[in-house]
Amino acid sequence: MLQLKPLDHDVPIFEQIRSDVSPVVLVNIFQVAEEDIPALLKAWESDANWMK
């Protein structure tokens, strides 16, 4: 099961949304075979760490 974890522990997502600056929300829709889910999550985690 996919878990959402904050990328910035100093500024939680709900605090970011309440701020006066315009947030950017990225929505990705995936259709992945069940056996490919672990590889997808690993790649997504790697990309998220790079984006930090």
Sine and cosine of phi, psi and omega as CSV:
sin_phi,cos_phi,sin_psi,cos_psi,sin_omega,cos_omega
0.00,0.00,0.69,-0.73,0.01,-1.00
-0.95,0.31,0.73,-0.69,0.06,-1.00
-0.89,-0.45,0.69,-0.73,0.07,-1.00
-1.00,-0.07,0.79,-0.61,0.02,-1.00
-0.79,-0.61,0.64,-0.77,0.00,-1.00
-0.91,0.42,0.66,-0.75,0.06,-1.00
-0.99,0.10,-0.43,0.90,0.00,-1.00
-0.86,-0.51,0.98,-0.19,-0.05,-1.00
-0.95,0.31,-0.29,0.96,0.02,-1.00
-0.99,0.17,-0.47,0.88,-0.01,-1.00
-0.74,-0.67,1.00,-0.05,-0.02,-1.00
-0.86,0.50,0.42,-0.91,-0.09,-1.00
-0.84,0.54,-0.63,0.78,-0.03,-1.00
-0.93,0.37,-0.52,0.85,0.10,-0.99
-0.94,0.35,-0.61,0.79,0.04,-1.00
-0.89,0.45,-0.66,0.75,-0.02,-1.00
-0.91,0.42,-0.59,0.81,-0.02,-1.00
-0.97,0.23,-0.17,0.99,-0.05,-1.00
-0.95,0.33,0.27,-0.96,-0.03,-1.00
-0.98,0.19,-0.26,0.97,0.05,-1.00
-0.99,0.12,0.46,-0.89,-0.06,-1.00
-0.97,0.23,0.87,-0.49,0.05,-1.00
-0.98,0.22,0.35,-0.94,0.10,-1.00
-0.92,-0.39,0.79,-0.62,0.02,-1.00
-0.91,-0.42,0.82,-0.57,0.01,-1.00
-0.96,-0.27,0.81,-0.58,0.01,-1.00
-0.89,-0.46,0.85,-0.52,0.05,-1.00
-0.92,-0.40,0.77,-0.63,0.07,-1.00
-0.94,-0.34,0.83,-0.56,-0.06,-1.00
-0.88,-0.48,0.64,-0.77,0.22,-0.97
-0.88,-0.48,0.95,-0.31,-0.13,-0.99
-0.77,-0.64,0.68,-0.74,0.10,-1.00
-0.89,0.46,0.60,-0.80,-0.09,-1.00
-0.82,0.58,-0.62,0.79,-0.02,-1.00
-0.94,0.33,-0.27,0.96,0.01,-1.00
-1.00,-0.07,-0.09,1.00,-0.06,-1.00
-0.86,0.51,-0.73,0.69,0.01,-1.00
-0.84,0.54,-0.66,0.75,0.02,-1.00
-0.92,0.40,-0.64,0.77,0.03,-1.00
-0.89,0.46,-0.73,0.68,-0.01,-1.00
-0.89,0.46,-0.62,0.79,0.04,-1.00
-0.90,0.43,-0.70,0.71,0.02,-1.00
-0.91,0.42,-0.65,0.76,-0.01,-1.00
-0.91,0.42,-0.65,0.76,0.04,-1.00
-0.89,0.45,-0.67,0.74,0.03,-1.00
-0.87,0.49,-0.71,0.71,0.03,-1.00
-0.90,0.44,-0.66,0.75,-0.01,-1.00
-0.89,0.46,-0.67,0.74,0.02,-1.00
-0.90,0.43,-0.61,0.79,0.05,-1.00
-0.91,0.42,-0.64,0.77,-0.03,-1.00
-0.93,0.37,-0.46,0.89,0.04,-1.00
-0.85,0.53,0.00,0.00,0.00,0.00
